[in-house]
Amino acid sequence: MEKNERTNNIMPRVQKRPEMPIIKRKCYSCSKMATKPYVYHVVPSYSYGAQIPIYQKNAPKTNRVELRGNRKVLVYNYCNRECYELRKPPELYEL
Ligand SMILES: [Zn+2]
């Protein structure tokens, strides 16, 4: 007799829902908890006390994603674009 292999692979009736991690971020504008935040990244200038390397024309440009430590990208979270327009992150370059 032929063995029906399909019967061994029947999916269970009750499928567990894949648990999606809910990302909650406090809105920088209205302080509500946004589950699908509008994220705004700010690439900062050098922080106070940090050693600023001398500018070299021929220095290789660094990809902003690869920046670490003092040059870490700041992240501002918003509910949506409207909240971003209501309260934009401080302009670090103008401080
Ligand atoms: Zn908001």
PDB file of the backbone (N, CA, C, O) and the ligand in Angstrom, with CONECT records:
HET     ZN  A 101       1
ATOM      1  N   MET A   1       0.831  -1.212   0.000  1.00  0.00           N
ATOM      2  CA  MET A   1       0.000   0.000   0.000  1.00  0.00           C
ATOM      3  C   MET A   1       0.857   1.250   0.000  1.00  0.00           C
ATOM      4  O   MET A   1       1.901   1.344   0.646  1.00  0.00           O
ATOM      5  N   GLU A   2       0.354   2.196  -0.760  1.00  0.00           N
ATOM      6  CA  GLU A   2       1.094   3.465  -0.797  1.00  0.00           C
ATOM      7  C   GLU A   2       0.739   4.335   0.405  1.00  0.00           C
ATOM      8  O   GLU A   2      -0.424   4.491   0.778  1.00  0.00           O
ATOM      9  N   LYS A   3       1.728   4.856   0.952  1.00  0.00           N
ATOM     10  CA  LYS A   3       1.495   5.734   2.106  1.00  0.00           C
ATOM     11  C   LYS A   3       1.224   7.156   1.616  1.00  0.00           C
ATOM     12  O   LYS A   3       2.002   7.713   0.841  1.00  0.00           O
ATOM     13  N   ASN A   4       0.149   7.720   2.060  1.00  0.00           N
ATOM     14  CA  ASN A   4      -0.173   9.088   1.675  1.00  0.00           C
ATOM     15  C   ASN A   4       0.594  10.060   2.563  1.00  0.00           C
ATOM     16  O   ASN A   4       0.287  10.240   3.742  1.00  0.00           O
ATOM     17  N   GLU A   5       1.590  10.673   1.962  1.00  0.00           N
ATOM     18  CA  GLU A   5       2.449  11.538   2.774  1.00  0.00           C
ATOM     19  C   GLU A   5       1.761  12.850   3.138  1.00  0.00           C
ATOM     20  O   GLU A   5       2.131  13.530   4.095  1.00  0.00           O
ATOM     21  N   ARG A   6       0.743  13.182   2.334  1.00  0.00           N
ATOM     22  CA  ARG A   6       0.076  14.463   2.601  1.00  0.00           C
ATOM     23  C   ARG A   6      -0.574  14.508   3.971  1.00  0.00           C
ATOM     24  O   ARG A   6      -0.574  15.540   4.642  1.00  0.00           O
ATOM     25  N   THR A   7      -1.120  13.388   4.370  1.00  0.00           N
ATOM     26  CA  THR A   7      -1.832  13.383   5.649  1.00  0.00           C
ATOM     27  C   THR A   7      -0.902  13.705   6.808  1.00  0.00           C
ATOM     28  O   THR A   7      -1.337  14.138   7.875  1.00  0.00           O
ATOM     29  N   ASN A   8       0.358  13.490   6.582  1.00  0.00           N
ATOM     30  CA  ASN A   8       1.309  13.787   7.653  1.00  0.00           C
ATOM     31  C   ASN A   8       1.606  15.279   7.762  1.00  0.00           C
ATOM     32  O   ASN A   8       2.138  15.754   8.765  1.00  0.00           O
ATOM     33  N   ASN A   9       1.249  16.004   6.708  1.00  0.00           N
ATOM     34  CA  ASN A   9       1.612  17.423   6.674  1.00  0.00           C
ATOM     35  C   ASN A   9       0.409  18.356   6.738  1.00  0.00           C
ATOM     36  O   ASN A   9       0.479  19.517   6.335  1.00  0.00           O
ATOM     37  N   ILE A  10      -0.686  17.826   7.250  1.00  0.00           N
ATOM     38  CA  ILE A  10      -1.871  18.685   7.342  1.00  0.00           C
ATOM     39  C   ILE A  10      -1.624  19.810   8.345  1.00  0.00           C
ATOM     40  O   ILE A  10      -1.116  19.605   9.448  1.00  0.00           O
ATOM     41  N   MET A  11      -2.009  21.000   7.907  1.00  0.00           N
ATOM     42  CA  MET A  11      -1.834  22.155   8.796  1.00  0.00           C
ATOM     43  C   MET A  11      -2.851  22.074   9.928  1.00  0.00           C
ATOM     44  O   MET A  11      -3.995  21.678   9.703  1.00  0.00           O
ATOM     45  N   PRO A  12      -2.460  22.436  11.113  1.00  0.00           N
ATOM     46  CA  PRO A  12      -3.436  22.452  12.222  1.00  0.00           C
ATOM     47  C   PRO A  12      -4.519  23.479  11.974  1.00  0.00           C
ATOM     48  O   PRO A  12      -4.279  24.530  11.379  1.00  0.00           O
ATOM     49  N   ARG A  13      -5.755  23.150  12.454  1.00  0.00           N
ATOM     50  CA  ARG A  13      -6.873  24.046  12.183  1.00  0.00           C
ATOM     51  C   ARG A  13      -6.653  25.427  12.802  1.00  0.00           C
ATOM     52  O   ARG A  13      -6.855  26.460  12.163  1.00  0.00           O
ATOM     53  N   VAL A  14      -6.242  25.407  14.039  1.00  0.00           N
ATOM     54  CA  VAL A  14      -6.049  26.686  14.722  1.00  0.00           C
ATOM     55  C   VAL A  14      -4.613  27.140  14.513  1.00  0.00           C
ATOM     56  O   VAL A  14      -3.662  26.579  15.056  1.00  0.00           O
ATOM     57  N   GLN A  15      -4.507  28.172  13.709  1.00  0.00           N
ATOM     58  CA  GLN A  15      -3.155  28.702  13.478  1.00  0.00           C
ATOM     59  C   GLN A  15      -2.881  29.841  14.433  1.00  0.00           C
ATOM     60  O   GLN A  15      -3.690  30.750  14.618  1.00  0.00           O
ATOM     61  N   LYS A  16      -1.734  29.757  15.016  1.00  0.00           N
ATOM     62  CA  LYS A  16      -1.347  30.850  15.907  1.00  0.00           C
ATOM     63  C   LYS A  16      -0.986  32.067  15.079  1.00  0.00           C
ATOM     64  O   LYS A  16      -0.258  31.982  14.090  1.00  0.00           O
ATOM     65  N   ARG A  17      -1.511  33.192  15.505  1.00  0.00           N
ATOM     66  CA  ARG A  17      -1.131  34.421  14.835  1.00  0.00           C
ATOM     67  C   ARG A  17       0.328  34.738  15.139  1.00  0.00           C
ATOM     68  O   ARG A  17       0.768  34.650  16.285  1.00  0.00           O
ATOM     69  N   PRO A  18       1.060  35.102  14.117  1.00  0.00           N
ATOM     70  CA  PRO A  18       2.430  35.539  14.390  1.00  0.00           C
ATOM     71  C   PRO A  18       2.400  36.825  15.210  1.00  0.00           C
ATOM     72  O   PRO A  18       1.797  37.818  14.802  1.00  0.00           O
ATOM     73  N   GLU A  19       3.045  36.798  16.350  1.00  0.00           N
ATOM     74  CA  GLU A  19       2.981  37.964  17.229  1.00  0.00           C
ATOM     75  C   GLU A  19       3.927  39.043  16.736  1.00  0.00           C
ATOM     76  O   GLU A  19       5.150  38.913  16.768  1.00  0.00           O
ATOM     77  N   MET A  20       3.302  40.103  16.283  1.00  0.00           N
ATOM     78  CA  MET A  20       4.100  41.221  15.791  1.00  0.00           C
ATOM     79  C   MET A  20       4.497  42.116  16.957  1.00  0.00           C
ATOM     80  O   MET A  20       3.648  42.528  17.747  1.00  0.00           O
ATOM     81  N   PRO A  21       5.761  42.409  17.060  1.00  0.00           N
ATOM     82  CA  PRO A  21       6.166  43.324  18.130  1.00  0.00           C
ATOM     83  C   PRO A  21       5.629  44.728  17.873  1.00  0.00           C
ATOM     84  O   PRO A  21       5.866  45.320  16.820  1.00  0.00           O
ATOM     85  N   ILE A  22       4.907  45.241  18.847  1.00  0.00           N
ATOM     86  CA  ILE A  22       4.320  46.574  18.690  1.00  0.00           C
ATOM     87  C   ILE A  22       5.349  47.617  19.102  1.00  0.00           C
ATOM     88  O   ILE A  22       5.812  47.663  20.241  1.00  0.00           O
ATOM     89  N   ILE A  23       5.676  48.430  18.145  1.00  0.00           N
ATOM     90  CA  ILE A  23       6.653  49.473  18.419  1.00  0.00           C
ATOM     91  C   ILE A  23       5.924  50.713  18.912  1.00  0.00           C
ATOM     92  O   ILE A  23       5.136  51.313  18.181  1.00  0.00           O
ATOM     93  N   LYS A  24       6.189  51.088  20.145  1.00  0.00           N
ATOM     94  CA  LYS A  24       5.578  52.300  20.685  1.00  0.00           C
ATOM     95  C   LYS A  24       6.656  53.332  20.947  1.00  0.00           C
ATOM     96  O   LYS A  24       7.663  53.070  21.604  1.00  0.00           O
ATOM     97  N   ARG A  25       6.412  54.485  20.419  1.00  0.00           N
ATOM     98  CA  ARG A  25       7.357  55.582  20.612  1.00  0.00           C
ATOM     99  C   ARG A  25       6.600  56.817  21.047  1.00  0.00           C
ATOM    100  O   ARG A  25       5.531  57.126  20.520  1.00  0.00           O
ATOM    101  N   LYS A  26       7.158  57.511  21.999  1.00  0.00           N
ATOM    102  CA  LYS A  26       6.517  58.726  22.466  1.00  0.00           C
ATOM    103  C   LYS A  26       6.707  59.826  21.439  1.00  0.00           C
ATOM    104  O   LYS A  26       7.818  60.098  20.985  1.00  0.00           O
ATOM    105  N   CYS A  27       5.603  60.447  21.087  1.00  0.00           N
ATOM    106  CA  CYS A  27       5.656  61.488  20.083  1.00  0.00           C
ATOM    107  C   CYS A  27       6.358  62.716  20.653  1.00  0.00           C
ATOM    108  O   CYS A  27       6.039  63.180  21.748  1.00  0.00           O
ATOM    109  N   TYR A  28       7.292  63.219  19.913  1.00  0.00           N
ATOM    110  CA  TYR A  28       8.062  64.384  20.352  1.00  0.00           C
ATOM    111  C   TYR A  28       7.189  65.621  20.362  1.00  0.00           C
ATOM    112  O   TYR A  28       7.486  66.584  21.068  1.00  0.00           O
ATOM    113  N   SER A  29       6.128  65.607  19.597  1.00  0.00           N
ATOM    114  CA  SER A  29       5.269  66.780  19.473  1.00  0.00           C
ATOM    115  C   SER A  29       4.148  66.787  20.506  1.00  0.00           C
ATOM    116  O   SER A  29       4.005  67.754  21.254  1.00  0.00           O
ATOM    117  N   CYS A  30       3.359  65.730  20.556  1.00  0.00           N
ATOM    118  CA  CYS A  30       2.168  65.744  21.406  1.00  0.00           C
ATOM    119  C   CYS A  30       2.267  64.758  22.561  1.00  0.00           C
ATOM    120  O   CYS A  30       1.333  64.641  23.355  1.00  0.00           O
ATOM    121  N   SER A  31       3.389  64.047  22.667  1.00  0.00           N
ATOM    122  CA  SER A  31       3.670  63.134  23.781  1.00  0.00           C
ATOM    123  C   SER A  31       2.738  61.929  23.844  1.00  0.00           C
ATOM    124  O   SER A  31       2.727  61.207  24.841  1.00  0.00           O
ATOM    125  N   LYS A  32       1.965  61.707  22.802  1.00  0.00           N
ATOM    126  CA  LYS A  32       1.185  60.483  22.755  1.00  0.00           C
ATOM    127  C   LYS A  32       2.088  59.320  22.351  1.00  0.00           C
ATOM    128  O   LYS A  32       3.172  59.503  21.798  1.00  0.00           O
ATOM    129  N   MET A  33       1.600  58.123  22.649  1.00  0.00           N
ATOM    130  CA  MET A  33       2.360  56.953  22.247  1.00  0.00           C
ATOM    131  C   MET A  33       1.947  56.535  20.843  1.00  0.00           C
ATOM    132  O   MET A  33       0.808  56.134  20.602  1.00  0.00           O
ATOM    133  N   ALA A  34       2.874  56.635  19.949  1.00  0.00           N
ATOM    134  CA  ALA A  34       2.586  56.291  18.567  1.00  0.00           C
ATOM    135  C   ALA A  34       3.018  54.862  18.296  1.00  0.00           C
ATOM    136  O   ALA A  34       4.153  54.472  18.571  1.00  0.00           O
ATOM    137  N   THR A  35       2.084  54.088  17.749  1.00  0.00           N
ATOM    138  CA  THR A  35       2.409  52.688  17.465  1.00  0.00           C
ATOM    139  C   THR A  35       3.114  52.538  16.122  1.00  0.00           C
ATOM    140  O   THR A  35       3.910  51.624  15.910  1.00  0.00           O
ATOM    141  N   LYS A  36       2.797  53.458  15.230  1.00  0.00           N
ATOM    142  CA  LYS A  36       3.527  53.458  13.963  1.00  0.00           C
ATOM    143  C   LYS A  36       4.159  54.831  13.793  1.00  0.00           C
ATOM    144  O   LYS A  36       3.691  55.663  13.016  1.00  0.00           O
ATOM    145  N   PRO A  37       5.230  55.042  14.538  1.00  0.00           N
ATOM    146  CA  PRO A  37       5.780  56.398  14.596  1.00  0.00           C
ATOM    147  C   PRO A  37       6.393  56.844  13.288  1.00  0.00           C
ATOM    148  O   PRO A  37       6.952  56.066  12.516  1.00  0.00           O
ATOM    149  N   TYR A  38       6.257  58.129  13.087  1.00  0.00           N
ATOM    150  CA  TYR A  38       6.980  58.790  12.004  1.00  0.00           C
ATOM    151  C   TYR A  38       8.334  59.172  12.582  1.00  0.00           C
ATOM    152  O   TYR A  38       8.424  60.004  13.485  1.00  0.00           O
ATOM    153  N   VAL A  39       9.366  58.567  12.062  1.00  0.00           N
ATOM    154  CA  VAL A  39      10.685  58.717  12.663  1.00  0.00           C
ATOM    155  C   VAL A  39      11.505  59.721  11.879  1.00  0.00           C
ATOM    156  O   VAL A  39      11.603  59.658  10.653  1.00  0.00           O
ATOM    157  N   TYR A  40      12.083  60.639  12.612  1.00  0.00           N
ATOM    158  CA  TYR A  40      12.914  61.657  11.989  1.00  0.00           C
ATOM    159  C   TYR A  40      14.327  61.534  12.535  1.00  0.00           C
ATOM    160  O   TYR A  40      14.532  61.556  13.749  1.00  0.00           O
ATOM    161  N   HIS A  41      15.277  61.407  11.663  1.00  0.00           N
ATOM    162  CA  HIS A  41      16.660  61.236  12.088  1.00  0.00           C
ATOM    163  C   HIS A  41      17.412  62.550  11.949  1.00  0.00           C
ATOM    164  O   HIS A  41      17.276  63.263  10.955  1.00  0.00           O
ATOM    165  N   VAL A  42      18.199  62.849  12.956  1.00  0.00           N
ATOM    166  CA  VAL A  42      19.014  64.052  12.918  1.00  0.00           C
ATOM    167  C   VAL A  42      20.474  63.648  13.047  1.00  0.00           C
ATOM    168  O   VAL A  42      20.879  63.009  14.018  1.00  0.00           O
ATOM    169  N   VAL A  43      21.229  64.025  12.074  1.00  0.00           N
ATOM    170  CA  VAL A  43      22.662  63.772  12.156  1.00  0.00           C
ATOM    171  C   VAL A  43      23.305  64.968  12.854  1.00  0.00           C
ATOM    172  O   VAL A  43      23.362  66.064  12.296  1.00  0.00           O
ATOM    173  N   PRO A  44      23.785  64.753  14.064  1.00  0.00           N
ATOM    174  CA  PRO A  44      24.242  65.888  14.871  1.00  0.00           C
ATOM    175  C   PRO A  44      25.599  66.413  14.448  1.00  0.00           C
ATOM    176  O   PRO A  44      26.392  65.730  13.799  1.00  0.00           O
ATOM    177  N   SER A  45      25.831  67.650  14.840  1.00  0.00           N
ATOM    178  CA  SER A  45      27.177  68.166  14.745  1.00  0.00           C
ATOM    179  C   SER A  45      27.955  67.606  15.936  1.00  0.00           C
ATOM    180  O   SER A  45      27.385  66.912  16.779  1.00  0.00           O
ATOM    181  N   TYR A  46      29.216  67.895  16.005  1.00  0.00           N
ATOM    182  CA  TYR A  46      30.011  67.338  17.086  1.00  0.00           C
ATOM    183  C   TYR A  46      29.534  67.881  18.427  1.00  0.00           C
ATOM    184  O   TYR A  46      29.271  69.075  18.568  1.00  0.00           O
ATOM    185  N   SER A  47      29.427  66.984  19.416  1.00  0.00           N
ATOM    186  CA  SER A  47      28.951  67.399  20.723  1.00  0.00           C
ATOM    187  C   SER A  47      30.042  68.156  21.465  1.00  0.00           C
ATOM    188  O   SER A  47      31.215  68.140  21.089  1.00  0.00           O
ATOM    189  N   TYR A  48      29.614  68.815  22.526  1.00  0.00           N
ATOM    190  CA  TYR A  48      30.548  69.640  23.285  1.00  0.00           C
ATOM    191  C   TYR A  48      31.653  68.776  23.890  1.00  0.00           C
ATOM    192  O   TYR A  48      31.390  67.686  24.397  1.00  0.00           O
ATOM    193  N   GLY A  49      32.868  69.261  23.836  1.00  0.00           N
ATOM    194  CA  GLY A  49      33.986  68.545  24.440  1.00  0.00           C
ATOM    195  C   GLY A  49      34.570  67.487  23.531  1.00  0.00           C
ATOM    196  O   GLY A  49      35.628  66.927  23.816  1.00  0.00           O
ATOM    197  N   ALA A  50      33.886  67.216  22.447  1.00  0.00           N
ATOM    198  CA  ALA A  50      34.418  66.202  21.550  1.00  0.00           C
ATOM    199  C   ALA A  50      35.562  66.786  20.723  1.00  0.00           C
ATOM    200  O   ALA A  50      35.577  67.967  20.377  1.00  0.00           O
ATOM    201  N   GLN A  51      36.483  65.939  20.432  1.00  0.00           N
ATOM    202  CA  GLN A  51      37.604  66.394  19.623  1.00  0.00           C
ATOM    203  C   GLN A  51      37.173  66.446  18.162  1.00  0.00           C
ATOM    204  O   GLN A  51      36.811  65.441  17.550  1.00  0.00           O
ATOM    205  N   ILE A  52      37.228  67.627  17.650  1.00  0.00           N
ATOM    206  CA  ILE A  52      36.807  67.801  16.266  1.00  0.00           C
ATOM    207  C   ILE A  52      38.027  67.614  15.359  1.00  0.00           C
ATOM    208  O   ILE A  52      39.004  68.357  15.456  1.00  0.00           O
ATOM    209  N   PRO A  53      37.959  66.651  14.512  1.00  0.00           N
ATOM    210  CA  PRO A  53      39.096  66.424  13.619  1.00  0.00           C
ATOM    211  C   PRO A  53      39.260  67.578  12.636  1.00  0.00           C
ATOM    212  O   PRO A  53      38.288  68.186  12.189  1.00  0.00           O
ATOM    213  N   ILE A  54      40.496  67.855  12.322  1.00  0.00           N
ATOM    214  CA  ILE A  54      40.768  68.931  11.376  1.00  0.00           C
ATOM    215  C   ILE A  54      40.224  68.554  10.007  1.00  0.00           C
ATOM    216  O   ILE A  54      40.424  67.443   9.516  1.00  0.00           O
ATOM    217  N   TYR A  55      39.556  69.478   9.429  1.00  0.00           N
ATOM    218  CA  TYR A  55      38.945  69.210   8.134  1.00  0.00           C
ATOM    219  C   TYR A  55      40.011  68.978   7.070  1.00  0.00           C
ATOM    220  O   TYR A  55      40.946  69.759   6.898  1.00  0.00           O
ATOM    221  N   GLN A  56      39.826  67.886   6.380  1.00  0.00           N
ATOM    222  CA  GLN A  56      40.762  67.577   5.308  1.00  0.00           C
ATOM    223  C   GLN A  56      39.996  67.445   4.012  1.00  0.00           C
ATOM    224  O   GLN A  56      39.024  66.698   3.907  1.00  0.00           O
ATOM    225  N   LYS A  57      40.447  68.168   3.063  1.00  0.00           N
ATOM    226  CA  LYS A  57      39.745  68.138   1.779  1.00  0.00           C
ATOM    227  C   LYS A  57      39.740  66.750   1.155  1.00  0.00           C
ATOM    228  O   LYS A  57      38.774  66.326   0.522  1.00  0.00           O
ATOM    229  N   ASN A  58      40.857  66.060   1.359  1.00  0.00           N
ATOM    230  CA  ASN A  58      40.992  64.768   0.697  1.00  0.00           C
ATOM    231  C   ASN A  58      40.500  63.602   1.558  1.00  0.00           C
ATOM    232  O   ASN A  58      40.590  62.443   1.154  1.00  0.00           O
ATOM    233  N   ALA A  59      39.976  63.921   2.757  1.00  0.00           N
ATOM    234  CA  ALA A  59      39.526  62.844   3.644  1.00  0.00           C
ATOM    235  C   ALA A  59      38.345  62.115   3.018  1.00  0.00           C
ATOM    236  O   ALA A  59      37.473  62.730   2.404  1.00  0.00           O
ATOM    237  N   PRO A  60      38.330  60.815   3.179  1.00  0.00           N
ATOM    238  CA  PRO A  60      37.205  60.055   2.609  1.00  0.00           C
ATOM    239  C   PRO A  60      35.919  60.371   3.342  1.00  0.00           C
ATOM    240  O   PRO A  60      35.909  60.486   4.567  1.00  0.00           O
ATOM    241  N   LYS A  61      34.842  60.512   2.605  1.00  0.00           N
ATOM    242  CA  LYS A  61      33.557  60.820   3.218  1.00  0.00           C
ATOM    243  C   LYS A  61      33.009  59.588   3.930  1.00  0.00           C
ATOM    244  O   LYS A  61      33.100  58.463   3.437  1.00  0.00           O
ATOM    245  N   THR A  62      32.437  59.838   5.104  1.00  0.00           N
ATOM    246  CA  THR A  62      31.895  58.740   5.886  1.00  0.00           C
ATOM    247  C   THR A  62      30.397  58.639   5.662  1.00  0.00           C
ATOM    248  O   THR A  62      29.671  59.632   5.708  1.00  0.00           O
ATOM    249  N   ASN A  63      29.969  57.453   5.426  1.00  0.00           N
ATOM    250  CA  ASN A  63      28.535  57.227   5.281  1.00  0.00           C
ATOM    251  C   ASN A  63      27.850  57.495   6.613  1.00  0.00           C
ATOM    252  O   ASN A  63      28.328  57.044   7.653  1.00  0.00           O
ATOM    253  N   ARG A  64      26.743  58.219   6.598  1.00  0.00           N
ATOM    254  CA  ARG A  64      26.102  58.598   7.857  1.00  0.00           C
ATOM    255  C   ARG A  64      25.590  57.390   8.624  1.00  0.00           C
ATOM    256  O   ARG A  64      25.446  57.453   9.845  1.00  0.00           O
ATOM    257  N   VAL A  65      25.323  56.327   7.953  1.00  0.00           N
ATOM    258  CA  VAL A  65      24.833  55.132   8.632  1.00  0.00           C
ATOM    259  C   VAL A  65      25.947  54.523   9.476  1.00  0.00           C
ATOM    260  O   VAL A  65      25.687  53.879  10.493  1.00  0.00           O
ATOM    261  N   GLU A  66      27.170  54.729   9.053  1.00  0.00           N
ATOM    262  CA  GLU A  66      28.304  54.112   9.749  1.00  0.00           C
ATOM    263  C   GLU A  66      28.797  54.953  10.916  1.00  0.00           C
ATOM    264  O   GLU A  66      29.728  54.560  11.619  1.00  0.00           O
ATOM    265  N   LEU A  67      28.180  56.099  11.122  1.00  0.00           N
ATOM    266  CA  LEU A  67      28.635  56.973  12.186  1.00  0.00           C
ATOM    267  C   LEU A  67      28.344  56.359  13.546  1.00  0.00           C
ATOM    268  O   LEU A  67      27.303  55.739  13.760  1.00  0.00           O
ATOM    269  N   ARG A  68      29.293  56.547  14.463  1.00  0.00           N
ATOM    270  CA  ARG A  68      29.151  55.963  15.793  1.00  0.00           C
ATOM    271  C   ARG A  68      29.450  57.016  16.849  1.00  0.00           C
ATOM    272  O   ARG A  68      29.939  58.106  16.550  1.00  0.00           O
ATOM    273  N   GLY A  69      29.140  56.658  18.105  1.00  0.00           N
ATOM    274  CA  GLY A  69      29.546  57.457  19.257  1.00  0.00           C
ATOM    275  C   GLY A  69      29.021  58.872  19.210  1.00  0.00           C
ATOM    276  O   GLY A  69      27.810  59.084  19.153  1.00  0.00           O
ATOM    277  N   ASN A  70      29.907  59.833  19.234  1.00  0.00           N
ATOM    278  CA  ASN A  70      29.503  61.237  19.292  1.00  0.00           C
ATOM    279  C   ASN A  70      28.707  61.648  18.065  1.00  0.00           C
ATOM    280  O   ASN A  70      27.926  62.598  18.103  1.00  0.00           O
ATOM    281  N   ARG A  71      28.912  60.941  17.011  1.00  0.00           N
ATOM    282  CA  ARG A  71      28.218  61.294  15.779  1.00  0.00           C
ATOM    283  C   ARG A  71      26.980  60.459  15.565  1.00  0.00           C
ATOM    284  O   ARG A  71      26.460  60.350  14.454  1.00  0.00           O
ATOM    285  N   LYS A  72      26.509  59.862  16.673  1.00  0.00           N
ATOM    286  CA  LYS A  72      25.340  59.016  16.577  1.00  0.00           C
ATOM    287  C   LYS A  72      24.135  59.830  16.125  1.00  0.00           C
ATOM    288  O   LYS A  72      23.937  60.970  16.544  1.00  0.00           O
ATOM    289  N   VAL A  73      23.356  59.226  15.279  1.00  0.00           N
ATOM    290  CA  VAL A  73      22.193  59.912  14.730  1.00  0.00           C
ATOM    291  C   VAL A  73      21.101  59.998  15.788  1.00  0.00           C
ATOM    292  O   VAL A  73      20.760  58.997  16.418  1.00  0.00           O
ATOM    293  N   LEU A  74      20.555  61.190  15.982  1.00  0.00           N
ATOM    294  CA  LEU A  74      19.444  61.370  16.904  1.00  0.00           C
ATOM    295  C   LEU A  74      18.149  60.969  16.220  1.00  0.00           C
ATOM    296  O   LEU A  74      17.965  61.172  15.020  1.00  0.00           O
ATOM    297  N   VAL A  75      17.270  60.402  17.009  1.00  0.00           N
ATOM    298  CA  VAL A  75      16.005  59.945  16.441  1.00  0.00           C
ATOM    299  C   VAL A  75      14.846  60.645  17.142  1.00  0.00           C
ATOM    300  O   VAL A  75      14.736  60.602  18.367  1.00  0.00           O
ATOM    301  N   TYR A  76      14.006  61.271  16.381  1.00  0.00           N
ATOM    302  CA  TYR A  76      12.797  61.888  16.918  1.00  0.00           C
ATOM    303  C   TYR A  76      11.597  61.143  16.367  1.00  0.00           C
ATOM    304  O   TYR A  76      11.486  60.900  15.166  1.00  0.00           O
ATOM    305  N   ASN A  77      10.705  60.790  17.271  1.00  0.00           N
ATOM    306  CA  ASN A  77       9.529  60.029  16.866  1.00  0.00           C
ATOM    307  C   ASN A  77       8.280  60.897  16.909  1.00  0.00           C
ATOM    308  O   ASN A  77       8.087  61.700  17.822  1.00  0.00           O
ATOM    309  N   TYR A  78       7.448  60.716  15.909  1.00  0.00           N
ATOM    310  CA  TYR A  78       6.193  61.461  15.823  1.00  0.00           C
ATOM    311  C   TYR A  78       5.061  60.512  15.460  1.00  0.00           C
ATOM    312  O   TYR A  78       5.286  59.428  14.922  1.00  0.00           O
ATOM    313  N   CYS A  79       3.840  60.941  15.765  1.00  0.00           N
ATOM    314  CA  CYS A  79       2.682  60.163  15.328  1.00  0.00           C
ATOM    315  C   CYS A  79       2.668  60.096  13.808  1.00  0.00           C
ATOM    316  O   CYS A  79       2.490  59.035  13.209  1.00  0.00           O
ATOM    317  N   ASN A  80       2.856  61.233  13.221  1.00  0.00           N
ATOM    318  CA  ASN A  80       2.769  61.330  11.777  1.00  0.00           C
ATOM    319  C   ASN A  80       3.462  62.613  11.327  1.00  0.00           C
ATOM    320  O   ASN A  80       4.079  63.334  12.112  1.00  0.00           O
ATOM    321  N   ARG A  81       3.336  62.850  10.077  1.00  0.00           N
ATOM    322  CA  ARG A  81       3.989  64.012   9.483  1.00  0.00           C
ATOM    323  C   ARG A  81       3.438  65.336  10.051  1.00  0.00           C
ATOM    324  O   ARG A  81       4.153  66.332  10.155  1.00  0.00           O
ATOM    325  N   GLU A  82       2.153  65.312  10.411  1.00  0.00           N
ATOM    326  CA  GLU A  82       1.550  66.545  10.928  1.00  0.00           C
ATOM    327  C   GLU A  82       2.169  66.938  12.257  1.00  0.00           C
ATOM    328  O   GLU A  82       2.439  68.115  12.498  1.00  0.00           O
ATOM    329  N   CYS A  83       2.396  65.955  13.121  1.00  0.00           N
ATOM    330  CA  CYS A  83       3.020  66.245  14.407  1.00  0.00           C
ATOM    331  C   CYS A  83       4.443  66.757  14.192  1.00  0.00           C
ATOM    332  O   CYS A  83       4.931  67.612  14.931  1.00  0.00           O
ATOM    333  N   TYR A  84       5.078  66.229  13.188  1.00  0.00           N
ATOM    334  CA  TYR A  84       6.428  66.701  12.876  1.00  0.00           C
ATOM    335  C   TYR A  84       6.402  68.169  12.480  1.00  0.00           C
ATOM    336  O   TYR A  84       7.280  68.941  12.866  1.00  0.00           O
ATOM    337  N   GLU A  85       5.405  68.544  11.719  1.00  0.00           N
ATOM    338  CA  GLU A  85       5.308  69.934  11.285  1.00  0.00           C
ATOM    339  C   GLU A  85       5.003  70.855  12.471  1.00  0.00           C
ATOM    340  O   GLU A  85       5.437  72.006  12.498  1.00  0.00           O
ATOM    341  N   LEU A  86       4.248  70.334  13.454  1.00  0.00           N
ATOM    342  CA  LEU A  86       3.880  71.158  14.606  1.00  0.00           C
ATOM    343  C   LEU A  86       5.091  71.430  15.507  1.00  0.00           C
ATOM    344  O   LEU A  86       5.247  72.530  16.037  1.00  0.00           O
ATOM    345  N   ARG A  87       5.920  70.441  15.666  1.00  0.00           N
ATOM    346  CA  ARG A  87       7.097  70.636  16.503  1.00  0.00           C
ATOM    347  C   ARG A  87       8.282  69.914  15.889  1.00  0.00           C
ATOM    348  O   ARG A  87       8.470  68.712  16.078  1.00  0.00           O
ATOM    349  N   LYS A  88       9.047  70.647  15.179  1.00  0.00           N
ATOM    350  CA  LYS A  88      10.206  70.056  14.529  1.00  0.00           C
ATOM    351  C   LYS A  88      11.357  69.939  15.511  1.00  0.00           C
ATOM    352  O   LYS A  88      11.428  70.705  16.473  1.00  0.00           O
ATOM    353  N   PRO A  89      12.246  69.006  15.287  1.00  0.00           N
ATOM    354  CA  PRO A  89      13.410  68.870  16.169  1.00  0.00           C
ATOM    355  C   PRO A  89      14.281  70.115  16.105  1.00  0.00           C
ATOM    356  O   PRO A  89      14.322  70.797  15.081  1.00  0.00           O
ATOM    357  N   PRO A  90      14.985  70.417  17.212  1.00  0.00           N
ATOM    358  CA  PRO A  90      15.833  71.610  17.219  1.00  0.00           C
ATOM    359  C   PRO A  90      16.920  71.519  16.166  1.00  0.00           C
ATOM    360  O   PRO A  90      17.482  70.452  15.918  1.00  0.00           O
ATOM    361  N   GLU A  91      17.198  72.627  15.569  1.00  0.00           N
ATOM    362  CA  GLU A  91      18.250  72.658  14.563  1.00  0.00           C
ATOM    363  C   GLU A  91      19.602  72.664  15.259  1.00  0.00           C
ATOM    364  O   GLU A  91      20.053  73.687  15.774  1.00  0.00           O
ATOM    365  N   LEU A  92      20.229  71.515  15.263  1.00  0.00           N
ATOM    366  CA  LEU A  92      21.487  71.385  15.995  1.00  0.00           C
ATOM    367  C   LEU A  92      22.585  72.255  15.389  1.00  0.00           C
ATOM    368  O   LEU A  92      23.498  72.712  16.077  1.00  0.00           O
ATOM    369  N   TYR A  93      22.470  72.462  14.119  1.00  0.00           N
ATOM    370  CA  TYR A  93      23.541  73.197  13.439  1.00  0.00           C
ATOM    371  C   TYR A  93      23.500  74.689  13.762  1.00  0.00           C
ATOM    372  O   TYR A  93      24.461  75.422  13.528  1.00  0.00           O
ATOM    373  N   GLU A  94      22.349  75.120  14.309  1.00  0.00           N
ATOM    374  CA  GLU A  94      22.206  76.543  14.594  1.00  0.00           C
ATOM    375  C   GLU A  94      22.363  76.859  16.063  1.00  0.00           C
ATOM    376  O   GLU A  94      22.213  78.013  16.463  1.00  0.00           O
ATOM    377  N   LEU A  95      22.665  75.848  16.889  1.00  0.00           N
ATOM    378  CA  LEU A  95      22.827  76.068  18.321  1.00  0.00           C
ATOM    379  C   LEU A  95      24.109  76.866  18.584  1.00  0.00           C
ATOM    380  O   LEU A  95      24.428  77.158  19.737  1.00  0.00           O
TER     381      LEU A  95
HETATM  382 ZN    ZN A 101       1.921  63.327  17.917  1.00  0.00          ZN2+
END
